[in-house]
Amino acid sequence: MFLGHALVNSISLLFPACAQYWNCLNEHCFASESVLYFKSQINGTYLFFNGAINFGNEELEALLDWVDEGNKLVIASVDFEDKLLDTLDLETRSVNTVANFNNEYQIQLVNPNLDTSSFKFDRPTTFFHFDKIDTLQTTVVGLIDKFQGDNEPVKDTLINIIKQPFGEGEIILSTFPQAFTNYFILNKPNQNYTAGLLSYIDTENPIYIDTYYKSGKKFYLSPMYLFLNNDALKWAYYIIIIGAVVYIIFEGKRKQR
């Protein structure tokens, strides 16, 4: 499970108009009898980030129809279901871990208007990249590689973030969902990377952040969970996060211009 509760809560405070439909995203929103309501009543950007996301045929079709009408779908997941990849003419492959005994990776955005520095990620995991793309329809947004050293650029151009037009809307896919987690954002200067990603999202329209596809424990014993259950400590923590998010949103928009 990829936790980004502090980020979500902070954005909801900063942009309350964008948060008005976030709680709608549950099992009822995709029930067959509510698909027409879903398609006709909401618009904006729909953001999913988790280790694995599998919509299934009916829900994926509803989402794609929604995007086709002029909305934006952003999915950050370790990998993607075959039907979505086939629809967008994409293929993925795991990043080669040979000679990467420390499990260290680096990521980088390619838009020269954003921060194109490389950012380190050092938690053991399996990463994927886009091994095949539709070059006529696909724009490369970001790259991933084994860690080459501090301040060193990505050498192997392994694509890990792309965007494609879809009907009247747009789809952005990322194989690095960690960009939206507390662990990544709070390790400076990683917030610049997340700021760059968020600059692709229109904050003038509603942003729907998924909670339904996030499955996890019912009971938590971690220090962070206990920390956030103390009201005084929780608000001190949120104040820090809000400051980081303000920077991420507005710095990303400034650089995108």
C-alpha positions as MATLAB code, in Angstrom:
seq = 'MFLGHALVNSISLLFPACAQYWNCLNEHCFASESVLYFKSQINGTYLFFNGAINFGNEELEALLDWVDEGNKLVIASVDFEDKLLDTLDLETRSVNTVANFNNEYQIQLVNPNLDTSSFKFDRPTTFFHFDKIDTLQTTVVGLIDKFQGDNEPVKDTLINIIKQPFGEGEIILSTFPQAFTNYFILNKPNQNYTAGLLSYIDTENPIYIDTYYKSGKKFYLSPMYLFLNNDALKWAYYIIIIGAVVYIIFEGKRKQR';
ca = [
       0.000    0.000    0.000;
       1.330    3.465   -0.908;
       0.410    5.986    1.781;
      -0.064    9.611    0.788;
      -2.671   10.686    3.331;
      -0.798   13.798    4.413;
      -0.462   14.965    0.807;
      -4.153   14.336    0.139;
      -5.289   16.069    3.312;
      -3.050   19.049    2.654;
      -4.262   19.538   -0.911;
      -7.853   19.313    0.294;
      -7.141   22.212    2.662;
      -5.320   24.265    0.029;
      -7.771   23.589   -2.811;
     -11.156   22.746   -1.248;
     -12.949   23.238   -4.584;
     -10.827   20.471   -6.084;
     -11.677   18.049   -3.296;
     -15.436   18.117   -3.517;
     -15.830   14.646   -5.050;
     -12.910   12.704   -3.546;
     -15.121   10.666   -1.221;
     -17.275    9.542   -4.155;
     -14.593    7.170   -5.352;
     -15.690    3.839   -3.903;
     -17.419    0.658   -5.010;
     -20.688    2.497   -5.722;
     -19.174    4.884   -8.252;
     -18.406    2.069  -10.667;
     -21.492   -0.073  -10.173;
     -23.130   -0.660  -13.541;
     -26.216    1.366  -12.660;
     -24.099    4.394  -11.697;
     -21.773    4.538  -14.724;
     -23.968    7.073  -16.507;
     -24.005    9.232  -13.373;
     -20.244    8.965  -13.056;
     -19.712    9.993  -16.681;
     -22.176   12.864  -16.712;
     -21.759   14.471  -13.279;
     -18.016   14.904  -12.669;
     -15.085   16.264  -14.632;
     -11.448   17.078  -13.996;
      -8.470   14.872  -13.137;
      -8.693   11.386  -11.621;
      -5.495   10.298   -9.812;
      -4.657    6.732   -8.796;
      -1.416    5.735   -7.080;
      -0.747    2.352   -5.558;
       1.511   -0.669   -5.876;
      -0.902   -2.476   -8.183;
      -4.152   -1.324   -9.769;
      -6.404   -3.602  -11.791;
      -9.709   -2.063  -12.835;
     -11.241   -4.932  -14.781;
     -12.999   -4.514  -18.114;
     -16.176   -2.708  -17.045;
     -14.531   -0.166  -14.780;
     -11.696    0.499  -17.219;
     -14.172    1.093  -20.051;
     -16.097    3.564  -17.870;
     -12.880    5.410  -17.049;
     -11.740    5.555  -20.676;
     -15.143    6.828  -21.796;
     -14.862    9.530  -19.136;
     -11.395   10.533  -20.375;
     -12.649   10.556  -23.963;
     -15.092   13.308  -23.020;
     -12.289   15.710  -22.136;
     -10.999   14.634  -18.724;
      -7.569   13.564  -17.470;
      -6.612   10.175  -16.004;
      -3.364    9.843  -14.031;
      -2.309    6.364  -12.908;
       0.896    5.757  -10.947;
       1.413    2.041  -10.412;
       4.287   -0.420  -10.437;
       2.751   -2.007  -13.539;
      -0.524   -1.911  -15.489;
      -3.164   -4.359  -16.632;
      -2.836   -5.750  -20.159;
      -6.057   -4.219  -21.484;
      -4.947   -0.689  -20.625;
      -1.501   -1.245  -22.137;
      -2.998   -2.761  -25.290;
      -5.430    0.130  -25.652;
      -2.571    2.631  -25.583;
      -0.194    0.431  -27.631;
       2.312    0.138  -24.777;
       4.459   -2.636  -23.314;
       6.388   -2.714  -20.040;
       9.438   -4.580  -18.783;
      11.176   -4.709  -15.411;
      14.280   -2.584  -14.918;
      17.417   -4.734  -14.990;
      18.814   -5.128  -11.467;
      22.152   -6.681  -12.482;
      25.060   -4.942  -10.697;
      22.592   -2.984   -8.586;
      23.211   -4.736   -5.285;
      22.248   -1.699   -3.222;
      18.813   -1.466   -4.875;
      19.354    2.209   -5.640;
      17.599    3.946   -8.523;
      17.352    7.407   -9.939;
      14.496    9.151  -11.698;
      14.388   12.239  -13.835;
      11.845   14.432  -15.631;
      12.651   15.472  -19.192;
      10.689   18.710  -19.629;
      13.360   21.477  -19.725;
      10.863   23.875  -18.125;
      10.898   21.720  -14.975;
      13.657   20.569  -12.639;
      15.483   17.953  -14.722;
      17.861   16.914  -11.939;
      18.036   13.213  -11.127;
      16.510   12.098   -7.827;
      17.574    9.066   -5.820;
      15.282    6.337   -4.480;
      16.877    3.712   -2.256;
      14.161    1.363   -1.040;
      14.338   -2.221   -2.360;
      11.604   -2.786   -4.926;
      10.965   -3.856   -8.509;
      10.567   -1.107  -11.066;
       9.158   -1.287  -14.561;
       9.693    0.887  -17.603;
       7.870    1.282  -20.907;
       9.638   -1.010  -23.333;
       7.380   -0.124  -26.276;
       5.448    3.089  -26.962;
       3.404    4.529  -29.799;
       5.902    7.189  -30.870;
       3.283    9.147  -32.832;
       0.900    9.478  -29.885;
       3.123    9.260  -26.811;
       5.059   12.023  -25.062;
       7.861   10.978  -22.724;
       7.600   12.688  -19.333;
      10.159   10.867  -17.161;
      13.036    8.362  -17.094;
      14.375    5.796  -14.619;
      17.754    4.082  -14.292;
      20.027    2.399  -11.793;
      21.672    4.960   -9.523;
      24.686    6.472  -11.288;
      25.904    8.756   -8.490;
      24.866   12.035   -6.909;
      24.018   14.741   -9.457;
      24.667   12.332  -12.314;
      22.092   12.260  -15.153;
      20.179    9.173  -16.181;
      22.295    7.182  -18.664;
      19.891    4.491  -19.886;
      16.832    6.183  -21.314;
      14.319    3.842  -19.689;
      10.941    5.546  -19.902;
       8.863    5.420  -16.739;
       6.307    8.209  -17.270;
       4.345    8.913  -20.448;
       1.309   10.866  -21.511;
      -1.068   10.287  -24.413;
      -4.070   12.123  -25.792;
      -7.203   10.006  -25.563;
     -10.232   11.349  -27.392;
     -10.798   14.843  -26.028;
      -8.838   14.053  -22.850;
      -5.431   12.804  -21.748;
      -3.890    9.840  -19.936;
      -0.674    9.964  -17.896;
       0.926    6.707  -16.735;
       3.815    6.454  -14.268;
       5.604    3.366  -12.980;
       6.841    5.351   -9.964;
       3.888    5.709   -7.547;
       6.367    6.437   -4.761;
       6.495   10.046   -6.009;
       3.209   10.731   -4.208;
       4.160    9.160   -0.871;
       5.169   10.866    2.345;
       8.481    8.975    2.428;
       9.600   10.324   -0.935;
       8.308   13.899   -0.699;
       9.779   14.594    2.745;
      13.299   13.634    1.631;
      14.650   16.872    0.167;
      14.970   17.815   -2.646;
      12.495   15.162   -3.860;
       9.614   17.616   -3.556;
      10.884   19.230   -6.772;
      10.262   15.997   -8.658;
       6.726   15.685   -7.302;
       6.142   19.356   -8.089;
       7.045   18.669  -11.700;
       4.588   15.791  -11.908;
       1.784   17.790  -10.318;
       2.343   20.599  -12.807;
       0.677   18.344  -15.393;
      -2.549   18.411  -13.344;
      -5.013   21.267  -13.774;
      -5.758   22.549  -10.262;
      -8.459   24.854  -11.633;
     -10.735   21.817  -12.013;
     -11.672   19.090   -9.508;
      -9.065   16.465   -8.671;
     -10.359   13.037   -7.676;
      -7.890   10.972   -5.659;
      -8.662    7.283   -5.388;
      -9.137    5.577   -2.048;
     -11.152    2.544   -3.156;
      -8.207    0.760   -4.821;
      -5.985    1.244   -1.791;
      -6.158   -1.882    0.344;
      -4.221   -2.208    3.546;
      -4.212   -3.202    7.186;
      -7.187   -2.660    9.453;
      -4.946   -2.089   12.450;
      -1.657   -0.226   12.494;
       1.093   -0.373   15.100;
       3.701    1.737   13.303;
       5.231    4.767   15.062;
       3.802    7.073   12.379;
       0.268    5.770   12.943;
       0.567    6.345   16.706;
       2.142    9.732   16.052;
      -0.778   10.844   13.888;
      -3.289    9.731   16.479;
      -2.043   12.425   18.852;
      -3.911   15.611   17.879;
      -1.123   18.051   18.760;
       1.586   16.049   17.003;
      -0.702   15.360   14.041;
      -1.360   19.061   13.371;
       2.300   19.935   13.744;
       3.041   17.255   11.155;
       0.315   18.529    8.821;
       1.608   22.093    9.053;
       4.980   20.848    7.813;
       3.313   18.872    5.009;
       1.108   21.806    3.995;
       4.201   23.986    3.669;
       5.812   21.357    1.454;
       2.669   20.978   -0.671;
       2.313   24.757   -1.146;
       5.848   24.752   -2.488;
       5.240   21.685   -4.670;
       2.062   23.048   -6.296;
       3.135   26.612   -6.970;
       6.775   25.893   -7.783;
       5.650   23.234  -10.255;
       3.201   25.630  -11.935;
       5.820   28.386  -12.086;
       8.372   26.124  -13.764;
       5.808   24.712  -16.192;
       5.133   28.222  -17.471;
];
